[in-house]
Amino acid sequence: MVQLPQTNSGCNQKLVFRVKKSKRKKTEKVGTKQSEHISFDQTFCLVTQLGSRDRTYNCHTCGPCLSVPTCFFFFFFFSYKAFETKNHASFTENFQCPFFKRKKKLSVLALEMPGSIEPLDLCNVQVPYYFRCPISLELMRDPVTVSTGQTYDRTSIESWAATGNTTCPVTRAPLSDFTLIPNHTLRRLIQDWCVANRAFGIERIPTPKQPAEPGMVRSLLNQASTVSNPFSVRHSALVRLKGLARESEKNRNVICSHEAKEILMRIVFTDVSSVSSELSQEALAVLVMFQLSESECTEISSDSNRVVYLSEHLFHSSIEVRVNSASLIETILAGLRSSDLRSEICNVDEIFAGVTDILKNLSSYPRALRIGVRALFALCLLKQTRHKAVQAGAAETLIDRLTDLDKCDAERALATIELLCRIPSGCSAFASHALTVPLLVKTILRISDRATEYAAGALMALCSESEQSQKDAVSAGVLTQLLLLVQSDCTDRAKRKAQMLLKLLRDSWPEDSIGNSDDFACSEIVPF
């Protein structure tokens, strides 16, 4: 019988293996203990006596995240699966943990206290266990100490607390205070250890930036919002807030918790008659880093002066101000549910012209391209004002910039192209561009399933309106692309569009392609 040691929590807990021993038996020392490696042809009976059903343990496989019955359930389940596949191995067989998706070695002493955890191998170098986070069992990069005196990696303990846990993972004692104190001494020791083992390929962990202090954030917001303060003081406070917000999501959450968005909105729109206010521009740069609620979007969009103010900033001499204005417009349109308010924004002609000009002339700035595509897509969602985008030259600009976009932005650009192809003026504008059809054909099955669906929809709209577009599509090799699309694992909507487009292009097929395939010539394409 192998009995696991009790924890130091004082709870009466005992885990017992009752083992029917076979003829072959192998023992080895683990520190000062004896552990038995038991083969699969032995039988087991687990007797679990728990004083608390919520008690968790640190195990090699899952860390302090599973209760004892859960750990043993996966332990025996995957061991039985290995036995079914004739994989006769000991309990040190590699086991795929369903939670952390990595392989750990599981043995009879799988549930042990942290002091007896085997060192982690990193680049074939053993990492001391006190350099490892008790939760993730990985090398700590930002060690912090909680109120119970235990040290964890910051990301791990924050994730632990974010899931609703209010106890210390190791001691199980209640956490009266969730303040995380940086353990600079341990972090420096880890950094020195990394430097000492640099020859083995271990990189030194960077010194983490500490999150913003709530007191400092309150002070900066007060300085920026106080009208009686000198301009230099208010401007300096906004610059520091912008730097803090750029550092991390945690800093942005801290800033938002102090009603920063309301303060920033007041500063941005205090004097709507002046577009050259540096204070307003700095506040705008900070405001665009936060997600606005529906009420805040409604507050801005319901004031026509504020909308005009943003549209004027789209033509500002500063590139950053232009991009920030477009970003705020896109955020407002995405956060509004009222179609009337969206219509009021889209009815401002300068907005379409400004956003299109950002895409057209600021292609060398990645952020400008990304924000421009998102803003144009949000503007084109309203059907009644899509003709304004065509008049502003959005069709030609999207085709010219399509190859410069990454995957996510290319999907939005193709979605915008499909939206504009649904109106006659949009179809005419895209059909007049010589690269429209070849680029759309080339996009199919190249970027993503969603991009393929948008490209097929745009081709469907263009080929339905223009015979020349049909000829261009066939010349660009659309037939091969569509046949591959129908047989692929793409979305059903994309396949339906491909089948409809194949039927539409039937009269434009080359004669040799029909004559060489009698089966395909006689096949029917089911209409949808």
Salt bridges, closest charged atoms under 4 A:
GLU28 OE2 - HIS37 NE2 3.26
GLU36 OE2 - LYS21 NZ 3.38
GLU36 OE2 - LYS25 NZ 3.80
GLU84 OE1 - LYS81 NZ 3.70
GLU112 OE1 - HIS60 NE2 3.87
GLU138 OE2 - ARG102 NH1 3.66
ASP142 OD2 - ARG154 NE 2.61
GLU158 OE2 - LYS250 NZ 3.54
GLU249 OE1 - ARG252 NH2 2.77
GLU282 OE2 - HIS235 NE2 3.78
GLU282 OE1 - LYS242 NZ 3.08
GLU294 OE1 - ARG337 NE 3.71
GLU296 OE1 - LYS261 NZ 3.36
GLU299 OE2 - ARG306 NH1 3.91
ASP303 OD2 - ARG306 NE 3.73
GLU320 OE2 - LYS242 NZ 3.97
GLU320 OE2 - ARG246 NH2 3.48
ASP349 OD1 - LYS388 NZ 2.50
ASP357 OD2 - ARG322 NH2 2.46
ASP400 OD1 - HIS433 NE2 3.07
ASP409 OD1 - ARG412 NH1 3.95
GLU418 OE2 - ARG422 NH2 3.61
GLU418 OE2 - LYS497 NZ 2.96
GLU453 OE2 - ARG493 NE 3.11
